[in-house]
Amino acid sequence: MGKIAAIVTKHKECVAGGAPIFVVEGDKELQDVSFRLEKMLDAAAHDLENGTMLLVKH
C-alpha cells in the first residue's frame, strides 16, 4: 500500500487532506510540476484525468 506524498491540481477547491497540495494554472504546468516532484520525492505520479495528479510513495 502506498502513501500519498503530494497532490498537484488545477482545482484547489476539489482537494483537501494532510498531503502537500500544489495548485497550478494549466495542463503544461500540471505535468511539469508533477514530473519534477516525482523525481525529487522518488514517488510515482498518477494522473486522475480530472486536472489532478497524485504522487504516491510505494
C-alpha positions in Angstrom: 0.0 0.0 0.0 1.4 3.4 -1.0 1.3 6.7 0.8 0.2 10.0 -0.9 3.4 12.2 -0.9 1.8 15.2 -2.7 -1.1 16.4 -4.7 -0.8 18.6 -7.8 -4.1 20.1 -9.0 -5.7 22.8 -11.2 -8.8 22.7 -8.9 -7.9 23.7 -5.4 -11.5 23.6 -4.3 -11.7 19.9 -5.0 -8.8 18.6 -2.8 -8.0 18.6 0.9 -6.1 16.5 3.3 -2.8 16.0 5.0 -0.5 15.8 2.0 1.1 18.9 0.5 -1.1 20.4 -2.2 0.4 22.3 -5.2 -2.0 24.4 -7.2 -1.1 25.1 -10.8 -2.6 27.1 -13.7 -2.7 24.8 -16.7 -2.1 21.4 -18.2 1.6 22.0 -19.0 2.4 23.3 -15.5 0.5 20.3 -14.1 2.7 17.9 -16.0 5.9 19.9 -15.3 5.4 20.2 -11.6 4.3 16.6 -11.2 7.3 15.4 -13.2 9.7 17.4 -11.0 8.1 16.3 -7.7 8.1 12.7 -8.9 11.9 12.8 -9.3 12.5 14.8 -6.0 10.3 12.7 -3.9 11.2 9.4 -5.5 7.5 8.8 -6.0 5.1 7.6 -8.8 2.9 10.2 -10.4 -0.7 9.1 -11.1 -3.0 11.1 -13.4 -6.6 11.1 -12.2 -7.5 12.7 -15.6 -9.5 15.4 -13.9 -6.8 18.1 -13.6 -5.2 16.4 -10.5 -2.1 14.3 -10.1 -1.3 12.2 -7.0 2.3 11.5 -6.2 2.5 8.2 -4.3 5.4 6.6 -2.4 5.2 2.9 -2.9 
